[in-house]
Amino acid sequence: MIEWNAAKIIIVLLLVAAIVSLGFGFRHLMKSQDDEDDQRRVFRSLVKRVAFSLVAMAVILYAGFSGMLNQ
């Protein structure tokens, strides 16, 4: 059985947030037809997704080196 600690919960939440951002970006991409507002939303969604992924990688590295993921 998986023992859930704070690091694992944070990692899962960040990855879910990245997937949700992917969905929003896809929705705005399909909706945009030269609308600058939708194009900005697609770009913001991409920035958020990259940020969530980078933070998730940083947490995974920190948790891995500190031994939090070995439990």
Backbone as a printed PyTorch tensor [residue, N CA C, xyz], in Angstrom:
tensor([[[  0.8440,  -1.1870,   0.0000],
         [  0.0000,   0.0000,   0.0000],
         [  0.8850,   1.2440,   0.0000]],

        [[  0.4710,   2.2490,  -0.7130],
         [  1.2350,   3.4950,  -0.7950],
         [  1.0070,   4.3110,   0.4630]],

        [[  2.1010,   4.7210,   1.0680],
         [  2.0090,   5.6190,   2.2190],
         [  2.0820,   7.0460,   1.6910]],

        [[  1.0060,   7.8050,   1.8990],
         [  0.9190,   9.1620,   1.3730],
         [  1.5000,  10.1480,   2.3540]],

        [[  2.5200,  10.8600,   1.9270],
         [  3.0590,  11.9510,   2.7330],
         [  2.8430,  13.2540,   1.9770]],

        [[  3.2530,  14.3480,   2.5600],
         [  2.9860,  15.6680,   1.9700],
         [  3.6130,  15.8050,   0.5880]],

        [[  4.8050,  15.2960,   0.3890],
         [  5.4810,  15.4350,  -0.9040],
         [  4.7050,  14.7280,  -2.0100]],

        [[  4.2160,  13.5420,  -1.7340],
         [  3.4720,  12.7980,  -2.7510],
         [  2.1580,  13.4910,  -3.0940]],

        [[  1.4940,  14.0360,  -2.0910],
         [  0.2360,  14.7410,  -2.3310],
         [  0.4850,  15.9970,  -3.1620]],

        [[  1.5420,  16.7480,  -2.8490],
         [  1.8710,  17.9570,  -3.6060],
         [  2.2020,  17.6110,  -5.0480]],

        [[  2.9530,  16.5420,  -5.2720],
         [  3.3100,  16.1250,  -6.6270],
         [  2.0690,  15.7680,  -7.4260]],

        [[  1.1710,  15.0030,  -6.8350],
         [ -0.0590,  14.6080,  -7.5390],
         [ -0.9060,  15.8380,  -7.8610]],

        [[ -1.0430,  16.7640,  -6.9100],
         [ -1.8380,  17.9660,  -7.1480],
         [ -1.2370,  18.8270,  -8.2620]],

        [[  0.0810,  18.9530,  -8.2900],
         [  0.7280,  19.7400,  -9.3450],
         [  0.5420,  19.1000, -10.7170]],

        [[  0.6370,  17.7780, -10.7860],
         [  0.4470,  17.1060, -12.0640],
         [ -1.0050,  17.1920, -12.5340]],

        [[ -1.9520,  17.1070, -11.6040],
         [ -3.3610,  17.2770, -11.9620],
         [ -3.6070,  18.7030, -12.4540]],

        [[ -2.9950,  19.6860, -11.8000],
         [ -3.1420,  21.0770, -12.2330],
         [ -2.5790,  21.2660, -13.6420]],

        [[ -1.4710,  20.6070, -13.9540],
         [ -0.8920,  20.7060, -15.3030],
         [ -1.8340,  20.0930, -16.3370]],

        [[ -2.4860,  18.9920, -16.0000],
         [ -3.4240,  18.3500, -16.9260],
         [ -4.6600,  19.2160, -17.1260]],

        [[ -5.1600,  19.8230, -16.0540],
         [ -6.3120,  20.7250, -16.1690],
         [ -5.9430,  21.9290, -17.0410]],

        [[ -4.7610,  22.4730, -16.8510],
         [ -4.3020,  23.5900, -17.6730],
         [ -4.1990,  23.1770, -19.1410]],

        [[ -3.7940,  21.9580, -19.3900],
         [ -3.7360,  21.4360, -20.7520],
         [ -5.1320,  21.4260, -21.3780]],

        [[ -6.1210,  21.0080, -20.6070],
         [ -7.4990,  20.9910, -21.1020],
         [ -8.0130,  22.3860, -21.4160]],

        [[ -7.7450,  23.3450, -20.5300],
         [ -8.1680,  24.7200, -20.7810],
         [ -7.4830,  25.2870, -22.0230]],

        [[ -6.2100,  25.0080, -22.1690],
         [ -5.4890,  25.4790, -23.3470],
         [ -6.0520,  24.8890, -24.6290]],

        [[ -6.3850,  23.6120, -24.5930],
         [ -6.9610,  22.9600, -25.7640],
         [ -8.3180,  23.5630, -26.1080]],

        [[ -9.1220,  23.8330, -25.0860],
         [-10.4390,  24.4240, -25.3150],
         [-10.3050,  25.8060, -25.9700]],

        [[ -9.3990,  26.6240, -25.4580],
         [ -9.2090,  27.9560, -26.0260],
         [ -8.5870,  27.8810, -27.4220]],

        [[ -7.7400,  26.8850, -27.6510],
         [ -7.1400,  26.7140, -28.9720],
         [ -8.1980,  26.3480, -30.0120]],

        [[ -9.1280,  25.4800, -29.6320],
         [-10.1830,  25.0800, -30.5570],
         [-11.1780,  26.2110, -30.7870]],

        [[-11.3450,  27.0710, -29.7870],
         [-12.3160,  28.1580, -29.8730],
         [-11.7740,  29.3640, -30.6260]],

        [[-10.4710,  29.5540, -30.6160],
         [ -9.9050,  30.7840, -31.1870],
         [ -9.9050,  30.7320, -32.7120]],

        [[-10.3970,  31.8060, -33.2910],
         [-10.4030,  31.9850, -34.7430],
         [ -9.8720,  33.3820, -35.0260]],

        [[ -8.6290,  33.6400, -34.7240],
         [ -7.9930,  34.9520, -34.8360],
         [ -8.4410,  35.9040, -33.7380]],

        [[ -8.9750,  35.3680, -32.6630],
         [ -9.3650,  36.2050, -31.5260],
         [ -8.1570,  36.3440, -30.6110]],

        [[ -7.6890,  37.5780, -30.4310],
         [ -6.4750,  37.8030, -29.6390],
         [ -6.6520,  37.4010, -28.1870]],

        [[ -7.8620,  37.5730, -27.6410],
         [ -8.0980,  37.2160, -26.2420],
         [ -7.9130,  35.7180, -26.0350]],

        [[ -8.4400,  34.9070, -26.9610],
         [ -8.2680,  33.4600, -26.8410],
         [ -6.8140,  33.0550, -27.0630]],

        [[ -6.1160,  33.7430, -27.9450],
         [ -4.7050,  33.4310, -28.1610],
         [ -3.8810,  33.7350, -26.9190]],

        [[ -4.2250,  34.8290, -26.2240],
         [ -3.5430,  35.1360, -24.9630],
         [ -3.8480,  34.0820, -23.9100]],

        [[ -5.0820,  33.6050, -23.8980],
         [ -5.4480,  32.5600, -22.9290],
         [ -4.7020,  31.2570, -23.2090]],

        [[ -4.5280,  30.9380, -24.4800],
         [ -3.7520,  29.7360, -24.8350],
         [ -2.3160,  29.8990, -24.3370]],

        [[ -1.7380,  31.0670, -24.5550],
         [ -0.3620,  31.3180, -24.1040],
         [ -0.2580,  31.2530, -22.5820]],

        [[ -1.2150,  31.8840, -21.8730],
         [ -1.1990,  31.8380, -20.4070],
         [ -1.3430,  30.4120, -19.8990]],

        [[ -2.1830,  29.6300, -20.5650],
         [ -2.3560,  28.2330, -20.1800],
         [ -1.0500,  27.4580, -20.3580]],

        [[ -0.3310,  27.7390, -21.4400],
         [  0.9610,  27.0970, -21.6690],
         [  1.9610,  27.4860, -20.5840]],

        [[  1.9930,  28.7600, -20.2330],
         [  2.9140,  29.2290, -19.1870],
         [  2.5920,  28.5590, -17.8600]],

        [[  1.3160,  28.4710, -17.5200],
         [  0.9240,  27.8190, -16.2620],
         [  1.3120,  26.3440, -16.2730]],

        [[  1.0710,  25.6680, -17.3910],
         [  1.3970,  24.2470, -17.4770],
         [  2.8910,  24.0130, -17.3090]],

        [[  3.7030,  24.8430, -17.9450],
         [  5.1570,  24.7190, -17.8030],
         [  5.5710,  25.0010, -16.3610]],

        [[  4.9730,  26.0140, -15.7460],
         [  5.3000,  26.3420, -14.3470],
         [  4.9250,  25.1930, -13.4250]],

        [[  3.7130,  24.6300, -13.5870],
         [  3.2980,  23.5040, -12.7450],
         [  4.2530,  22.3260, -12.9200]],

        [[  4.6520,  22.0590, -14.1480],
         [  5.5430,  20.9320, -14.4160],
         [  6.9330,  21.1640, -13.8210]],

        [[  7.4580,  22.3740, -13.9270],
         [  8.7780,  22.6740, -13.3530],
         [  8.7570,  22.5690, -11.8240]],

        [[  7.7110,  23.0790, -11.2170],
         [  7.6050,  22.9750,  -9.7600],
         [  7.4610,  21.5140,  -9.3490]],

        [[  6.6860,  20.7390, -10.1080],
         [  6.5370,  19.3080,  -9.8010],
         [  7.8830,  18.5920,  -9.9100]],

        [[  8.6610,  18.9090, -10.9380],
         [  9.9890,  18.2920, -11.0700],
         [ 10.9050,  18.6780,  -9.9160]],

        [[ 10.8400,  19.9410,  -9.5030],
         [ 11.6660,  20.3890,  -8.3750],
         [ 11.2710,  19.6620,  -7.0950]],

        [[  9.9690,  19.5020,  -6.8700],
         [  9.5040,  18.7950,  -5.6690],
         [  9.9160,  17.3270,  -5.7310]],

        [[  9.8190,  16.7170,  -6.9110],
         [ 10.2270,  15.3130,  -7.0600],
         [ 11.7210,  15.1640,  -6.7670]],

        [[ 12.5310,  16.0580,  -7.3020],
         [ 13.9720,  15.9870,  -7.0340],
         [ 14.2820,  16.1740,  -5.5550]],

        [[ 13.6790,  17.1870,  -4.9500],
         [ 13.9080,  17.4380,  -3.5260],
         [ 13.4510,  16.2510,  -2.6770]],

        [[ 12.2570,  15.7590,  -2.9630],
         [ 11.7270,  14.6390,  -2.1800],
         [ 12.5470,  13.3710,  -2.4100]],

        [[ 13.0300,  13.1900,  -3.6170],
         [ 13.8530,  12.0110,  -3.8950],
         [ 15.1850,  12.0420,  -3.1790]],

        [[ 15.8550,  13.1900,  -3.2110],
         [ 17.1570,  13.2970,  -2.5510],
         [ 17.0570,  13.3450,  -1.0310]],

        [[ 15.9420,  13.8430,  -0.5200],
         [ 15.7960,  13.9040,   0.9400],
         [ 15.2170,  12.6240,   1.5310]],

        [[ 14.8120,  11.6820,   0.6750],
         [ 14.3290,  10.4000,   1.1560],
         [ 12.8430,  10.3360,   1.4230]],

        [[ 12.1100,  11.3610,   1.0640],
         [ 10.6680,  11.3620,   1.3160],
         [  9.9120,  10.3720,   0.4180]],

        [[ 10.4570,  10.0680,  -0.7450],
         [  9.7610,   9.1660,  -1.6720],
         [ 10.1110,   7.7050,  -1.4400]],

        [[ 11.0540,   7.4330,  -0.5820],
         [ 11.4750,   6.0590,  -0.3230],
         [ 10.6560,   5.3750,   0.7430]],

        [[  9.6960,   6.0600,   1.2890],
         [  8.9060,   5.4860,   2.3920],
         [  7.8480,   4.5740,   1.8710]]])
